[in-house]
Amino acid sequence: MIYGDKRAQNMSKTSLVTIQREIGRSVAVVRKRNRLTQQALARLLKTRQANISRIERGMQNLSLDLLVRLDNALGLGYSILFRRSGKRKR
């Protein structure tokens, strides 16, 4: 990305938000399939329920550490965290 290129910066920001939302949806679906409450998942991850809520709504930046802990707690497999929903644009 070229510094100062506002289009490139806006596209990067949009992509980040989209990825956060997709990961959040995946976490919520798998958590519910495993019949876990947000509070129970928070205890497994040693975090607060409010953080789980923000993750599921795509409003929380995730560290690599938290992604790995989510994977371990839910058995997601890394591919589900990064799968894209819908059709890809070409």
C-alpha positions in Angstrom: 0.0 0.0 0.0 1.3 3.4 -0.9 1.1 5.8 2.1 -1.3 8.6 1.4 -3.4 6.6 -1.1 -6.8 7.0 0.5 -8.5 4.5 -1.8 -6.0 1.8 -0.8 -6.4 2.6 2.9 -10.2 2.5 2.7 -10.1 -0.8 0.8 -7.8 -2.3 3.5 -10.1 -1.0 6.3 -13.2 -2.5 4.6 -11.5 -5.8 4.1 -10.5 -6.0 7.8 -14.1 -5.3 8.8 -15.4 -7.9 6.4 -12.9 -10.5 7.7 -13.7 -9.7 11.4 -17.5 -10.1 10.7 -16.9 -13.4 8.9 -14.8 -14.8 11.7 -17.4 -13.6 14.2 -20.2 -15.3 12.4 -18.2 -18.6 12.3 -17.4 -18.3 16.0 -21.1 -17.8 16.8 -22.3 -20.7 14.7 -19.8 -23.2 16.1 -20.3 -21.9 19.6 -24.0 -22.5 19.3 -23.5 -26.0 17.7 -21.4 -26.9 20.7 -24.2 -25.6 23.0 -22.0 -23.1 24.7 -23.1 -19.8 26.0 -21.0 -16.7 25.4 -20.2 -16.8 29.2 -19.0 -20.4 29.0 -16.8 -19.7 26.0 -15.4 -16.7 27.7 -14.4 -18.8 30.7 -12.7 -21.3 28.4 -10.7 -18.5 26.7 -10.0 -16.7 30.0 -11.7 -13.5 28.8 -14.9 -11.6 29.4 -18.4 -12.3 27.9 -18.4 -8.8 26.5 -15.3 -9.7 24.4 -17.1 -12.8 23.0 -20.1 -10.6 22.1 -17.8 -8.1 20.3 -16.0 -10.9 18.4 -19.3 -12.4 17.2 -20.5 -9.0 16.0 -17.2 -8.4 14.2 -16.4 -5.4 16.3 -13.3 -6.9 18.1 -9.8 -6.9 16.6 -8.4 -10.4 17.1 -4.9 -11.2 18.1 -3.2 -14.3 16.7 -3.2 -15.6 20.3 -6.9 -15.2 20.6 -7.5 -16.9 17.2 -5.5 -19.9 18.4 -7.3 -20.0 21.7 -10.7 -19.9 19.8 -9.5 -22.7 17.6 -8.5 -24.8 20.6 -11.7 -24.2 22.5 -14.1 -24.8 19.7 -12.1 -27.1 17.5 -12.8 -24.9 14.5 -9.8 -25.7 12.4 -8.1 -22.6 11.0 -9.9 -22.9 7.6 -13.3 -22.2 9.1 -11.9 -19.0 10.6 -10.8 -17.7 7.2 -13.4 -19.1 4.9 -15.2 -16.5 2.8 -19.0 -16.5 2.6 -20.7 -15.9 -0.7 -19.2 -15.8 -4.1 -15.8 -14.3 -4.8 -15.5 -11.3 -7.0 -13.4 -11.8 -10.1 
